[in-house]
Amino acid sequence: MPYRIRENFPVWGEHDEETLRQLVTCARAGSAPAAALMADGHKGYSQPIGGVVAYERYISPSGVGFDIACGNKAVRTNLTWGEIRRDLPRIMDAIFNTVSFGIGRRNPQPVDHPLFDDPTWREVKHLQELKPLAYEQLGTVGGGNHYVDLLVEVDRDRWALEPGPDRADQPAGVRVEEIPDSAPVWVAVHFGSRGFGYKVASGFLNLASGKPFDGTFREPGMDMPPTLIPVSSELGQAYIAAMNLAGRYAYAGRDYVVDQVLGILGARATFTVHNHHNFAWLEEHGGRKLWVIRKGATPLWPGQLGFVGGSMGDMAVVIRGVESPESAAALYSTIHGSGRVMSRTQAAGKWKRVGGRRVRVGGVVDMDQVRRQLKARGIELRGGGADEAPVVYRPLREVLRYHAPTFEVLHVLRPVGVAMAPPEEYDPYQD
């Protein structure tokens, strides 16, 4: 499916006018030489999710977003489906009870990681005061769309040839009873830099608007113009250093959680893919050095590996970038997921305080029915709320088709176990 042009920028997939307008606003604000919108895009804070904007002289903390370096790590294990199939419910219970999900959580076993010796903590003002929070939360997953999945590899060619489902709440491809016992088992996780990343983002947004780093922060409306900081300025350099530290932090957290799950399984990794979105990279495009800001979009250069997850009921894939005119037009970027088509509030209702607890009230999704459907399809779900139900996302196969000239599919994975924060968890640190 070819891309189309909007205000000189390539757009893949179908999007509402507000999402398209956000991309154009961000690009115009900083005289961006290039921008693009991926097929999983939707409206975000200032810059759309799935939006890629390349600035020559600016860095944008609003473009990177609040969950700095949110990303995925996926590993193929040395286990097969036949070795875990009968024990899957117990394994998912162990994952849900061992990994720390939800907001504001502290890892009960704090991780002493070399990144805490990085001089950036001392060299960038205000980061030292965030270090205790970062230390306590390293290795926690959070809420929202963050997850730990068990998947099994299925036949790639069969999946590619089938037309696929029309609804996002129907998992594509293979029924659980058709999975051969020899199918490899995979582990995949999705989350970012937790409270540390959020505090970095909100702090620098405060500084950019003339407020104290640790002053009260109120998120402006989603349609606010982007916050742009000159790269050459002291503030711009400080943000870049802090962002890179948050990137290391997110990688370390995903490494830790994957190792936790491997320990529960008694397994080892035989193949790894690890990358993130919600980040800014200094890259060369068209002979120019540009700061490429990808919010909810993932870099995919020729030969680079990527993991793309669907909803809790859909397939996931491991892809490898290829050279093509479409790849260059996308600034060597790709989707990071299947993309929302329903807001959290529409799906799950509004947050209200009931009996001293913050819970969602209202919403169109019957989560009890969703759980029954997933169970019938052989998917063990732990946690998860109506705002993450499969129906709120596009079918992954549909989204991938738009970007087909830019990658090759190496592995197709079917979820058999999904663990997320409990539905009553409110997560202010999600992207």
C-alpha positions in Angstrom: 0.0 0.0 0.0 1.7 3.3 -1.1 2.0 6.2 1.3 0.3 9.5 0.6 1.6 13.0 1.0 0.3 15.6 3.5 1.9 19.0 3.4 5.0 17.5 1.8 5.3 14.7 4.4 4.6 11.0 3.8 1.7 9.4 5.7 1.1 5.7 5.9 -2.4 4.3 6.8 -5.6 6.1 7.6 -5.7 8.8 10.3 -8.1 11.3 11.6 -7.6 15.0 10.8 -6.4 15.9 14.3 -3.6 13.4 14.2 -2.5 14.7 10.8 -2.7 18.3 12.0 -0.4 17.5 14.9 2.3 16.2 12.6 2.1 19.3 10.4 2.2 21.6 13.4 5.3 20.0 14.9 7.1 20.1 11.5 6.2 23.7 10.8 7.2 24.9 14.3 10.8 23.9 13.9 11.1 24.2 10.1 11.6 20.5 10.0 13.3 19.3 6.8 11.5 16.0 7.1 8.6 14.3 8.9 6.5 11.2 8.5 3.5 9.4 10.1 3.5 5.6 10.6 0.4 3.5 9.9 -0.2 2.8 13.7 -0.4 6.5 14.4 -2.9 8.3 16.5 -3.3 11.6 18.4 -0.7 12.1 21.2 0.5 14.8 23.5 1.8 17.6 21.1 3.4 15.2 18.6 1.3 12.3 17.4 2.0 8.7 18.4 3.6 7.1 15.3 5.0 10.6 14.3 8.6 11.1 13.2 9.9 14.6 13.0 13.5 15.6 12.0 14.9 18.9 13.2 18.2 20.4 12.3 18.6 22.8 15.2 16.1 21.6 17.8 15.4 18.9 20.3 11.9 18.4 21.5 11.1 17.0 25.0 7.4 17.1 24.1 8.1 15.1 21.0 10.0 12.4 22.8 7.3 12.3 25.3 6.9 11.4 29.0 7.8 7.7 28.8 11.3 8.3 27.5 12.8 5.2 25.7 9.7 3.1 26.1 10.5 0.0 24.0 10.5 -3.7 23.5 12.8 -6.6 24.3 12.0 -10.0 22.9 14.0 -13.2 23.3 13.6 -16.7 21.8 14.2 -19.3 24.5 15.5 -22.8 24.4 12.1 -24.1 25.5 9.4 -25.5 23.2 5.6 -25.2 23.5 5.3 -28.9 24.4 7.6 -28.3 27.4 5.4 -25.5 29.0 1.9 -26.1 27.6 0.4 -28.0 30.5 2.1 -25.8 33.1 1.1 -22.5 31.4 -1.4 -21.3 34.1 1.1 -21.8 36.9 3.8 -20.1 34.9 1.6 -17.0 34.3 0.7 -16.9 37.9 4.4 -16.9 38.8 5.2 -14.1 36.3 2.3 -12.0 37.5 3.2 -12.4 41.2 7.0 -12.0 40.7 7.3 -9.1 38.3 6.3 -5.7 39.7 3.4 -4.3 37.8 1.5 -1.0 38.4 2.3 2.6 39.3 4.7 3.9 41.8 6.0 0.4 42.6 9.4 -0.2 44.2 11.3 -3.2 43.2 11.4 -5.4 46.4 14.9 -6.4 45.4 16.6 -3.2 44.2 19.0 -3.6 41.3 22.6 -2.4 41.7 23.3 -1.6 38.0 26.5 0.1 36.6 24.3 2.9 35.1 24.0 4.4 38.6 27.7 5.2 38.4 27.3 7.2 35.2 28.7 10.7 35.7 25.6 12.2 34.0 23.8 11.9 37.4 26.2 14.5 38.8 26.9 16.5 35.7 23.3 17.3 34.8 21.6 19.5 37.4 18.5 17.9 39.1 19.2 14.3 38.1 20.9 13.5 41.3 17.7 14.2 43.2 15.9 11.7 40.9 18.4 8.9 41.5 16.7 7.4 44.6 13.4 7.0 42.6 15.2 5.6 39.6 17.1 3.1 41.9 13.9 1.9 43.6 11.9 1.5 40.4 14.4 -0.2 38.1 13.0 -3.5 37.0 9.3 -2.5 37.4 6.9 -2.6 34.5 4.2 -0.1 35.3 0.6 0.0 33.9 -1.2 1.2 30.8 -0.1 -0.7 27.7 3.0 -2.2 29.3 3.2 -5.9 29.4 5.1 -9.2 29.8 4.1 -11.8 27.2 4.8 -15.4 26.5 4.5 -16.3 22.8 5.1 -19.2 20.6 6.5 -19.1 17.1 4.1 -20.1 14.3 4.5 -20.8 10.6 5.6 -17.5 8.9 4.5 -18.4 5.4 1.1 -19.6 6.4 0.5 -16.4 8.4 1.6 -14.2 5.5 -0.8 -15.9 3.0 -4.0 -15.9 5.1 -6.3 -12.9 4.7 -6.5 -12.4 8.4 -9.4 -11.3 10.6 -11.6 -8.3 10.1 -11.8 -7.5 13.8 -8.9 -6.6 16.2 -10.4 -8.8 18.9 -9.9 -11.9 16.9 -6.3 -13.3 17.0 -4.8 -13.8 13.6 -3.7 -17.2 12.2 -3.2 -20.3 14.3 -5.5 -21.8 16.9 -3.8 -22.9 20.1 -4.6 -26.6 19.4 -2.8 -26.3 16.1 0.5 -25.2 17.6 3.1 -28.0 17.3 4.8 -29.1 20.5 8.1 -28.2 18.8 7.3 -24.5 18.4 9.9 -22.2 20.1 8.7 -20.2 23.2 9.5 -16.5 23.3 9.4 -13.8 26.0 8.6 -10.2 25.2 8.3 -7.1 27.4 7.2 -3.6 26.7 7.8 -0.6 29.0 10.2 2.4 29.4 12.0 4.6 31.9 9.2 4.7 34.5 8.9 7.5 37.0 12.5 8.6 36.3 11.7 9.3 32.6 8.5 11.1 33.5 10.3 13.3 35.9 13.0 14.1 33.4 10.4 15.0 30.7 8.2 17.1 33.0 11.3 18.8 34.6 12.7 19.9 31.3 9.3 21.0 30.0 9.1 23.2 33.1 12.6 24.6 32.5 11.7 25.3 28.9 8.7 27.4 30.0 10.7 29.3 32.6 9.6 27.3 35.7 11.7 25.4 38.2 12.6 21.9 37.3 10.8 20.4 40.3 7.9 22.9 40.2 4.3 21.9 39.9 3.8 20.4 36.5 0.4 20.4 34.7 0.2 18.8 31.4 -1.0 21.3 28.8 -3.6 20.2 26.2 -2.8 17.6 23.6 -3.0 20.3 20.9 -0.3 22.5 22.3 2.5 23.3 19.9 5.7 21.4 20.4 8.3 22.5 23.0 11.5 23.1 21.1 14.9 23.7 22.7 17.9 24.7 20.6 20.4 21.8 20.5 23.3 24.2 20.8 22.0 25.7 24.1 23.0 24.5 27.6 19.5 23.4 28.2 19.4 21.4 25.0 22.6 19.6 25.8 21.5 18.9 29.3 18.2 17.4 28.0 20.0 15.2 25.5 22.3 13.9 28.2 19.4 13.2 30.5 17.4 11.5 27.7 20.3 9.2 26.9 20.6 8.2 30.5 16.9 7.5 30.6 17.5 5.3 27.5 20.1 3.3 29.3 17.8 3.0 32.3 14.9 1.7 30.2 17.2 -0.9 28.5 18.5 -2.0 32.0 14.9 -2.4 33.2 13.8 -4.6 30.3 17.0 -6.7 30.6 16.1 -7.3 34.3 12.5 -8.3 33.7 13.3 -10.6 30.8 15.9 -12.3 33.1 13.3 -12.6 35.8 11.0 -14.4 33.4 13.7 -16.6 32.0 14.5 -17.6 35.6 10.8 -18.6 36.2 10.9 -20.7 33.1 14.3 -22.2 33.8 15.3 -21.1 30.3 18.0 -19.2 28.5 17.8 -16.9 25.5 19.0 -18.1 22.1 18.1 -15.0 20.1 17.4 -11.3 21.2 15.9 -8.2 19.6 15.9 -5.0 21.7 15.0 -1.5 20.7 13.0 1.5 21.8 10.8 4.4 20.6 10.0 7.7 22.3 13.5 8.9 21.7 15.7 11.3 19.6 18.6 10.1 17.5 21.2 12.2 15.6 21.2 10.7 12.1 22.2 11.7 8.6 19.4 11.9 6.0 19.8 13.4 2.6 23.3 14.5 3.5 22.2 16.5 6.5 22.7 15.8 10.2 19.2 15.8 11.8 17.7 15.1 15.2 15.1 12.5 14.4 12.4 12.4 17.1 10.3 9.2 17.0 7.3 9.1 19.3 5.7 5.7 19.1 7.8 4.9 16.1 10.9 2.6 16.0 14.1 3.0 14.0 14.5 0.3 11.3 17.6 0.8 9.2 18.5 -1.8 6.6 19.6 -4.9 8.5 18.3 -3.7 11.8 16.0 -6.0 13.8 12.7 -4.9 15.3 9.9 -6.4 17.4 6.4 -5.2 16.8 3.6 -6.4 19.2 -0.1 -6.4 18.5 -2.9 -6.4 21.1 -3.2 -9.0 23.8 -5.1 -11.1 21.4 -3.2 -10.6 18.2 0.1 -11.7 16.7 3.5 -10.1 17.1 6.4 -10.2 14.6 10.2 -9.9 14.5 11.2 -7.9 11.4 14.4 -6.8 9.7 14.7 -3.6 7.8 15.5 -3.5 4.1 16.5 -0.6 1.7 13.7 0.8 -0.4 12.4 4.2 -1.4 9.7 3.8 1.2 12.3 3.1 3.9 14.1 6.4 3.1 10.8 8.3 2.9 10.0 7.0 6.4 13.3 8.2 7.7 14.1 4.5 8.3 11.3 4.2 10.8 8.5 1.8 11.3 5.5 1.1 13.5 5.9 0.2 17.2 2.6 -1.6 17.5 -0.8 -1.9 15.9 -2.2 1.5 17.0 -5.2 2.5 19.0 -8.6 3.1 17.4 -10.5 3.7 20.6 -9.5 6.0 23.5 -8.9 4.7 27.0 -11.9 6.6 28.3 -14.2 5.4 25.6 -13.1 1.8 26.2 -12.9 1.7 29.9 -14.6 4.7 31.2 -13.4 7.6 33.4 -11.2 7.4 36.5 -13.2 8.1 39.6 -12.5 7.6 43.3 -14.8 5.0 44.7 -14.5 3.8 48.3 -11.1 5.4 48.6 -9.7 3.7 45.5 -9.2 5.2 42.0 -11.2 3.0 39.6 -12.6 3.3 36.1 -16.4 3.8 35.7 -18.3 3.4 32.5 -16.8 2.4 29.1 -18.1 0.3 26.2 -15.8 -2.7 26.5 -17.1 -5.7 28.5 -13.8 -7.0 29.9 -15.3 -10.1 31.5 -16.4 -11.1 28.0 -12.9 -10.3 26.6 -11.3 -12.6 29.3 -13.7 -15.4 28.4 -12.9 -15.0 24.7 -9.1 -15.0 25.3 -9.4 -18.0 27.5 -11.3 -19.9 24.9 -8.5 -19.1 22.4 -5.9 -20.5 24.7 -4.5 -17.1 26.0 -3.8 -16.9 29.7 -4.4 -13.3 30.8 -3.2 -11.9 34.1 -4.2 -8.3 34.9 -5.1 -6.0 32.0 -8.1 -3.7 31.7 -10.8 -2.7 29.2 -8.6 0.1 27.9 -6.2 -2.5 26.6 -8.8 -4.9 25.1 -8.0 -6.2 21.6 -10.9 -4.3 20.1 -9.3 -0.9 20.9 -6.4 -1.7 18.5 -6.1 -2.2 14.8 -5.3 -5.7 13.5 -1.5 -5.9 13.4 -1.5 -7.5 9.9 -3.5 -4.6 8.5 -0.9 -2.1 9.8 2.1 -4.1 8.7 0.8 -4.2 5.1 1.2 -0.5 4.7 4.9 -0.7 5.5 5.6 -4.1 3.7 8.3 -2.6 1.3 10.4 -1.5 4.3 11.1 -4.9 6.0 11.1 -8.6 5.9 9.2 -10.7 8.5 11.6 -13.1 10.2 9.4 -14.6 12.9 5.7 -14.6 13.6 4.7 -15.1 17.2 1.3 -16.0 18.8 0.6 -15.0 22.4 -0.3 -17.7 24.9 0.3 -15.7 28.1 -0.2 -12.0 28.7 0.6 -10.2 32.0 -0.2 -6.6 32.7 -1.0 -4.3 35.6 -4.4 -4.9 37.3 -7.3 -2.9 35.6 -7.7 -0.6 38.6 -4.1 0.7 38.3 -3.8 4.2 37.1 -0.4 4.9 35.5 0.6 8.6 35.1 3.9 7.4 33.6 2.5 5.9 30.4 3.2 7.4 27.0 
